[in-house]
Amino acid sequence: MNKAELIEAMANGAGISKADAKKALDAFVDSTTSTLKSGGRVALVGFGSFSVSNRSARTGRNPQTGKEIQNRCKERC
Protein backbone atom coordinates (compact mmCIF):
# COMPACT_ATOMS: atom_id res chain seq x y z
CA MET A 1 0.00 0.00 0.00
CA ASN A 2 1.41 3.38 -0.96
CA LYS A 3 0.60 6.79 0.51
CA ALA A 4 -2.22 7.54 -1.95
CA GLU A 5 -3.86 4.17 -1.23
CA LEU A 6 -3.54 4.73 2.51
CA ILE A 7 -5.13 8.17 2.22
CA GLU A 8 -8.03 6.69 0.24
CA ALA A 9 -8.50 3.89 2.78
CA MET A 10 -8.45 6.38 5.67
CA ALA A 11 -10.97 8.61 3.92
CA ASN A 12 -13.33 5.72 3.22
CA GLY A 13 -12.93 4.22 6.69
CA ALA A 14 -13.52 7.47 8.54
CA GLY A 15 -16.10 8.91 6.15
CA ILE A 16 -14.03 12.03 5.48
CA SER A 17 -12.65 13.66 2.36
CA LYS A 18 -9.33 12.59 0.88
CA ALA A 19 -8.00 16.11 1.59
CA ASP A 20 -8.83 15.74 5.30
CA ALA A 21 -7.35 12.23 5.36
CA LYS A 22 -4.15 13.57 3.77
CA LYS A 23 -3.94 16.32 6.40
CA ALA A 24 -4.40 13.75 9.16
CA LEU A 25 -1.76 11.41 7.72
CA ASP A 26 0.71 14.26 7.21
CA ALA A 27 0.14 15.41 10.80
CA PHE A 28 0.78 11.87 12.05
CA VAL A 29 3.98 11.52 10.02
CA ASP A 30 5.23 14.96 11.09
CA SER A 31 4.53 14.26 14.77
CA THR A 32 6.13 10.84 14.61
CA THR A 33 9.20 12.19 12.80
CA SER A 34 9.59 15.01 15.29
CA THR A 35 9.35 12.65 18.26
CA LEU A 36 11.88 10.23 16.78
CA LYS A 37 14.32 13.02 15.90
CA SER A 38 14.23 14.23 19.50
CA GLY A 39 15.11 10.75 20.74
CA GLY A 40 11.61 9.72 21.77
CA ARG A 41 9.63 6.57 21.04
CA VAL A 42 6.18 6.17 19.49
CA ALA A 43 4.12 3.14 20.56
CA LEU A 44 0.71 2.37 19.05
CA VAL A 45 -0.89 -0.58 20.83
CA GLY A 46 -2.02 -3.19 18.35
CA PHE A 47 0.02 -1.66 15.52
CA GLY A 48 3.69 -1.30 16.45
CA SER A 49 6.43 0.75 18.02
CA PHE A 50 8.84 3.17 16.39
CA SER A 51 12.22 4.15 17.77
CA VAL A 52 15.66 5.13 16.56
CA SER A 53 18.66 3.01 17.47
CA ASN A 54 22.30 3.93 17.36
CA ARG A 55 24.57 1.42 15.68
CA SER A 56 28.26 1.49 15.03
CA ALA A 57 29.65 1.60 11.50
CA ARG A 58 30.38 -1.70 9.83
CA THR A 59 32.07 -2.99 6.71
CA GLY A 60 29.85 -4.48 4.05
CA ARG A 61 30.31 -5.83 0.55
CA ASN A 62 28.91 -4.68 -2.76
CA PRO A 63 27.07 -7.82 -3.96
CA GLN A 64 27.84 -7.08 -7.63
CA THR A 65 31.57 -6.43 -7.33
CA GLY A 66 32.49 -8.01 -4.01
CA LYS A 67 34.32 -4.79 -3.11
CA GLU A 68 34.33 -3.83 0.58
CA ILE A 69 32.38 -0.70 1.48
CA GLN A 70 32.14 1.25 4.72
CA ASN A 71 28.71 2.54 5.72
CA ARG A 72 28.48 6.26 6.42
CA CYS A 73 26.93 6.05 9.85
CA LYS A 74 27.82 9.21 11.76
CA GLU A 75 25.31 9.77 14.56
CA ARG A 76 22.20 7.65 14.03
CA CYS A 77 21.68 4.85 11.56
GIRAJO-V527535 format. One record per residue. N is the residue number from 1. RES is the residue in three letters. PHI is phi in degrees with one decimal (none if undefined). PSI is psi as a letter, one per 30 degrees, with the letter a starting at -180 (none if undefined). Layout:
n=N res=RES phi=PHI psi=PSI
n=N res=RES phi=PHI psi=PSI
This chain:
n=1 res=MET phi=none psi=k
n=2 res=ASN phi=-98.1 psi=a
n=3 res=LYS phi=-61.5 psi=e
n=4 res=ALA phi=-62.6 psi=e
n=5 res=GLU phi=-67.0 psi=e
n=6 res=LEU phi=-65.0 psi=e
n=7 res=ILE phi=-60.8 psi=e
n=8 res=GLU phi=-63.9 psi=e
n=9 res=ALA phi=-64.5 psi=e
n=10 res=MET phi=-64.0 psi=e
n=11 res=ALA phi=-62.2 psi=e
n=12 res=ASN phi=-66.5 psi=e
n=13 res=GLY phi=-67.5 psi=e
n=14 res=ALA phi=-98.6 psi=f
n=15 res=GLY phi=67.5 psi=h
n=16 res=ILE phi=-122.7 psi=l
n=17 res=SER phi=-74.0 psi=l
n=18 res=LYS phi=-63.3 psi=e
n=19 res=ALA phi=-63.0 psi=e
n=20 res=ASP phi=-67.9 psi=e
n=21 res=ALA phi=-65.1 psi=e
n=22 res=LYS phi=-63.9 psi=e
n=23 res=LYS phi=-61.0 psi=e
n=24 res=ALA phi=-65.0 psi=e
n=25 res=LEU phi=-65.3 psi=e
n=26 res=ASP phi=-61.7 psi=e
n=27 res=ALA phi=-64.2 psi=e
n=28 res=PHE phi=-62.4 psi=e
n=29 res=VAL phi=-63.4 psi=e
n=30 res=ASP phi=-62.2 psi=e
n=31 res=SER phi=-65.1 psi=e
n=32 res=THR phi=-64.4 psi=e
n=33 res=THR phi=-60.2 psi=e
n=34 res=SER phi=-61.6 psi=e
n=35 res=THR phi=-62.5 psi=e
n=36 res=LEU phi=-67.5 psi=e
n=37 res=LYS phi=-64.3 psi=e
n=38 res=SER phi=-86.2 psi=g
n=39 res=GLY phi=92.7 psi=g
n=40 res=GLY phi=-82.9 psi=a
n=41 res=ARG phi=-133.0 psi=k
n=42 res=VAL phi=-117.4 psi=k
n=43 res=ALA phi=-123.5 psi=k
n=44 res=LEU phi=-115.7 psi=j
n=45 res=VAL phi=-57.5 psi=k
n=46 res=GLY phi=85.4 psi=f
n=47 res=PHE phi=-122.1 psi=e
n=48 res=GLY phi=161.9 psi=l
n=49 res=SER phi=-123.4 psi=k
n=50 res=PHE phi=-122.9 psi=k
n=51 res=SER phi=-156.7 psi=l
n=52 res=VAL phi=-107.2 psi=k
n=53 res=SER phi=-117.4 psi=k
n=54 res=ASN phi=-90.5 psi=k
n=55 res=ARG phi=-133.4 psi=k
n=56 res=SER phi=-77.5 psi=l
n=57 res=ALA phi=-63.9 psi=l
n=58 res=ARG phi=-143.0 psi=l
n=59 res=THR phi=-96.0 psi=k
n=60 res=GLY phi=-121.9 psi=a
n=61 res=ARG phi=-131.8 psi=k
n=62 res=ASN phi=-71.9 psi=k
n=63 res=PRO phi=-66.6 psi=f
n=64 res=GLN phi=-81.7 psi=e
n=65 res=THR phi=-106.2 psi=f
n=66 res=GLY phi=79.9 psi=f
n=67 res=LYS phi=-70.1 psi=k
n=68 res=GLU phi=-71.9 psi=k
n=69 res=ILE phi=-132.7 psi=k
n=70 res=GLN phi=-106.9 psi=k
n=71 res=ASN phi=-70.2 psi=l
n=72 res=ARG phi=-100.9 psi=h
n=73 res=CYS phi=-66.5 psi=k
n=74 res=LYS phi=-107.4 psi=d
n=75 res=GLU phi=-111.6 psi=d
n=76 res=ARG phi=-127.0 psi=k
n=77 res=CYS phi=-122.7 psi=none
